Amino acid sequence: MTLSQAYISEMGADPALVQLALQYDSGDMRYLSLSEMAQFRVTTDSSSSASLEEKPIVPERQPSTLPLSSPPMQASGRFVVPEARSGAVRHPKGRAALKSRPDNKSSTVATLKNGAPVDILASVDRWFEVRQAGTNGFLHETQVSVREYDGGAFEDRHVQVPSFDNYLDAEAFVRASSLPLAAYLVSSGWFAITLKDTYGVETAVDIMKMLKARGAVPDDAFVTYGNTYVRKVCCE
């Protein structure tokens, strides 16, 4: 655990918050949604999330099934996160730094262009240990389009609205919205709510800005590749 992660842990928040922050340049600004505040334990307001309880940790390299109240849903396999075995680099800047350790501050082993194929060897604290053209290193899971996941076409972007830590709240939100929305199972076990369609990056940004100006989506809605989206689970 780094010094920053230790300090975050001492303050009662989730050390994974440091990894999230390191995904963005120092000049960028990224607001946490209410559900993310609950996820990373930066708020004690029980009204900001359906539940402040931590989700069970999914064992590395093992498929997992989320606990659900409805056995038919569980049996369908929709909520099983498959083992990530292979994928391709997919980063908003067109390339990603292959790190020597699962830490953004570690040395860079190589720079990989978008589309570069990788074999996924293991998962460590939301980082993938990968092999690319005979070279091993680490990429954050948000930088890899996993072949075993189904988050959409390679070049398309999602507009993500909120996220929830349970399916029932996610489904209720989608069904109650006047916007056409979808819910995706995320590799962390959470559920991301997005606009139903995907778009090219410029179109996605324009739509997001328009919806924010109308107050139709939260101010912290953002455009993403959705690399951690496992599959769409709601609602056709």
C-alpha positions as semicolon CSV with decimal commas, in nm:
position;residue;x (nm);y (nm);z (nm)
1;M;0,000;0,000;0,000
2;T;0,143;0,345;-0,093
3;L;0,168;0,632;0,155
4;S;-0,130;0,802;-0,012
5;Q;-0,336;0,485;0,008
6;A;-0,240;0,440;0,374
7;Y;-0,353;0,795;0,453
8;I;-0,683;0,744;0,266
9;S;-0,735;0,420;0,459
10;E;-0,663;0,595;0,791
11;M;-0,931;0,851;0,706
12;G;-1,182;0,568;0,662
13;A;-1,208;0,586;0,281
14;D;-1,132;0,314;0,028
15;P;-0,763;0,317;-0,084
16;A;-0,890;0,239;-0,438
17;L;-0,983;0,610;-0,453
18;V;-0,614;0,685;-0,510
19;Q;-0,608;0,454;-0,814
20;L;-0,914;0,628;-0,955
21;A;-0,755;0,971;-0,910
22;L;-0,433;0,860;-1,082
23;Q;-0,625;0,776;-1,400
24;Y;-0,668;1,147;-1,470
25;D;-0,415;1,417;-1,558
26;S;-0,342;1,678;-1,294
27;G;-0,525;1,942;-1,501
28;D;-0,841;1,734;-1,537
29;M;-1,140;1,752;-1,306
30;R;-1,354;1,450;-1,220
31;Y;-1,644;1,469;-0,975
32;L;-1,757;1,159;-0,786
33;S;-2,120;1,059;-0,823
34;L;-2,322;1,000;-0,507
35;S;-2,298;0,625;-0,555
36;E;-1,919;0,649;-0,604
37;M;-1,893;0,856;-0,284
38;A;-2,061;0,568;-0,107
39;Q;-1,848;0,310;-0,291
40;F;-1,522;0,478;-0,184
41;R;-1,658;0,563;0,162
42;V;-1,602;0,940;0,136
43;T;-1,946;1,020;0,277
44;T;-2,134;0,904;0,582
45;D;-2,470;1,032;0,458
46;S;-2,687;0,723;0,425
47;S;-2,924;0,910;0,193
48;S;-2,656;0,942;-0,075
49;S;-2,674;0,575;-0,168
50;A;-2,909;0,282;-0,143
51;S;-2,654;0,108;0,079
52;L;-2,319;0,194;0,233
53;E;-2,225;-0,168;0,293
54;E;-1,920;-0,286;0,103
55;K;-1,973;-0,551;-0,162
56;P;-1,799;-0,886;-0,112
57;I;-1,451;-0,897;-0,266
58;V;-1,447;-1,116;-0,577
59;P;-1,152;-1,360;-0,571
60;E;-0,897;-1,288;-0,843
61;R;-0,914;-1,496;-1,159
62;Q;-1,237;-1,662;-1,047
63;P;-1,577;-1,602;-1,212
64;S;-1,824;-1,462;-0,959
65;T;-2,199;-1,449;-0,920
66;L;-2,353;-1,152;-0,741
67;P;-2,605;-1,227;-0,465
68;L;-2,958;-1,161;-0,590
69;S;-3,299;-1,205;-0,441
70;S;-3,434;-1,366;-0,756
71;P;-3,296;-1,719;-0,830
72;P;-3,408;-1,712;-1,198
73;M;-3,198;-1,400;-1,258
74;Q;-2,896;-1,561;-1,093
75;A;-2,940;-1,879;-1,289
76;S;-2,953;-1,689;-1,618
77;G;-2,582;-1,608;-1,600
78;R;-2,642;-1,239;-1,666
79;F;-2,474;-1,148;-1,338
80;V;-2,167;-1,367;-1,372
81;V;-1,841;-1,181;-1,433
82;P;-1,631;-1,397;-1,667
83;E;-1,258;-1,442;-1,621
84;A;-1,066;-1,184;-1,824
85;R;-0,815;-1,369;-2,043
86;S;-0,738;-1,143;-2,338
87;G;-0,817;-0,806;-2,486
88;A;-0,681;-0,497;-2,658
89;V;-0,551;-0,162;-2,541
90;R;-0,824;0,104;-2,550
91;H;-0,734;0,443;-2,403
92;P;-0,893;0,786;-2,473
93;K;-0,551;0,928;-2,564
94;G;-0,485;0,654;-2,820
95;R;-0,206;0,484;-2,628
96;A;-0,136;0,352;-2,279
97;A;0,177;0,313;-2,068
98;L;0,262;-0,046;-1,979
99;K;0,384;-0,023;-1,620
100;S;0,642;-0,233;-1,438
101;R;0,413;-0,263;-1,134
102;P;0,039;-0,206;-1,066
103;D;0,103;0,160;-0,986
104;N;0,087;0,465;-1,213
105;K;0,405;0,599;-1,053
106;S;0,608;0,290;-1,146
107;S;0,839;0,291;-1,446
108;T;0,701;0,251;-1,797
109;V;0,801;-0,071;-1,970
110;A;0,651;0,015;-2,309
111;T;0,394;0,240;-2,473
112;L;0,111;0,048;-2,639
113;K;-0,113;0,190;-2,912
114;N;-0,488;0,140;-2,910
115;G;-0,578;-0,196;-3,056
116;A;-0,258;-0,367;-2,944
117;P;-0,359;-0,721;-2,839
118;V;-0,273;-0,836;-2,487
119;D;-0,293;-1,164;-2,297
120;I;-0,427;-1,111;-1,945
121;L;-0,225;-1,314;-1,695
122;A;-0,373;-1,198;-1,363
123;S;-0,575;-0,926;-1,191
124;V;-0,420;-0,723;-0,908
125;D;-0,607;-0,439;-0,733
126;R;-0,800;-0,343;-1,048
127;W;-0,486;-0,374;-1,261
128;F;-0,428;-0,642;-1,521
129;E;-0,092;-0,811;-1,549
130;V;-0,059;-0,856;-1,924
131;R;0,178;-0,985;-2,189
132;Q;0,215;-0,801;-2,518
133;A;0,454;-0,923;-2,788
134;G;0,665;-1,107;-2,529
135;T;0,678;-0,815;-2,284
136;N;0,506;-0,835;-1,945
137;G;0,369;-0,540;-1,751
138;F;0,060;-0,388;-1,594
139;L;-0,233;-0,193;-1,739
140;H;-0,518;-0,050;-1,536
141;E;-0,843;-0,236;-1,611
142;T;-0,997;0,086;-1,749
143;Q;-0,734;0,080;-2,028
144;V;-0,816;-0,264;-2,166
145;S;-1,108;-0,374;-2,382
146;V;-1,158;-0,728;-2,251
147;R;-1,258;-0,983;-2,515
148;E;-1,469;-1,178;-2,264
149;Y;-1,676;-0,866;-2,185
150;D;-1,944;-0,713;-2,406
151;G;-1,935;-0,336;-2,361
152;G;-2,000;-0,240;-2,722
153;A;-1,810;-0,166;-3,044
154;F;-1,440;-0,087;-3,005
155;E;-1,453;0,279;-3,115
156;D;-1,791;0,368;-2,961
157;R;-1,838;0,570;-2,643
158;H;-2,102;0,545;-2,371
159;V;-2,251;0,835;-2,181
160;Q;-2,260;0,715;-1,820
161;V;-2,510;0,874;-1,585
162;P;-2,510;0,727;-1,228
163;S;-2,411;0,386;-1,096
164;F;-2,561;0,159;-0,831
165;D;-2,431;-0,117;-0,607
166;N;-2,733;-0,343;-0,669
167;Y;-2,940;-0,448;-0,967
168;L;-3,285;-0,369;-0,829
169;D;-3,205;0,001;-0,781
170;A;-3,037;0,014;-1,123
171;E;-3,339;-0,140;-1,295
172;A;-3,581;0,089;-1,112
173;F;-3,380;0,394;-1,221
174;V;-3,377;0,285;-1,586
175;R;-3,748;0,211;-1,595
176;A;-3,844;0,536;-1,421
177;S;-3,637;0,761;-1,649
178;S;-3,784;0,954;-1,941
179;L;-3,453;0,902;-2,124
180;P;-3,374;0,577;-2,309
181;L;-3,125;0,417;-2,071
182;A;-2,947;0,086;-2,019
183;A;-2,776;-0,078;-1,723
184;Y;-2,444;-0,261;-1,754
185;L;-2,293;-0,506;-1,510
186;V;-1,945;-0,374;-1,425
187;S;-1,646;-0,593;-1,341
188;S;-1,644;-0,449;-0,987
189;G;-1,993;-0,588;-0,927
190;W;-2,165;-0,249;-0,955
191;F;-2,414;-0,147;-1,225
192;A;-2,346;0,148;-1,457
193;I;-2,640;0,340;-1,603
194;T;-2,580;0,477;-1,953
195;L;-2,771;0,620;-2,244
196;K;-2,909;0,324;-2,435
197;D;-2,715;0,395;-2,755
198;T;-2,340;0,436;-2,809
199;Y;-2,178;0,706;-3,020
200;G;-1,860;0,838;-3,174
201;V;-1,665;1,050;-2,927
202;E;-1,766;1,393;-3,065
203;T;-2,133;1,298;-3,083
204;A;-2,122;1,151;-2,733
205;V;-1,968;1,470;-2,590
206;D;-2,224;1,691;-2,768
207;I;-2,516;1,481;-2,644
208;M;-2,379;1,480;-2,289
209;K;-2,337;1,859;-2,289
210;M;-2,687;1,910;-2,427
211;L;-2,844;1,682;-2,166
212;K;-2,650;1,851;-1,885
213;A;-2,763;2,194;-2,004
214;R;-3,124;2,071;-1,989
215;G;-3,072;1,921;-1,645
216;A;-3,166;1,580;-1,786
217;V;-2,852;1,409;-1,652
218;P;-2,634;1,482;-1,346
219;D;-2,342;1,721;-1,375
220;D;-2,104;1,432;-1,311
221;A;-2,221;1,232;-1,615
222;F;-1,925;1,150;-1,837
223;V;-1,821;0,991;-2,167
224;T;-1,641;0,658;-2,145
225;Y;-1,533;0,358;-2,349
226;G;-1,688;0,137;-2,082
227;N;-1,391;-0,098;-2,071
228;T;-1,509;-0,241;-1,739
229;Y;-1,864;-0,302;-1,863
230;V;-1,925;-0,676;-1,870
231;R;-2,262;-0,684;-2,046
232;K;-2,592;-0,501;-2,077
233;V;-2,839;-0,640;-1,820
234;C;-3,129;-0,395;-1,846
235;C;-3,369;-0,327;-2,001
236;E;-3,486;-0,445;-2,340
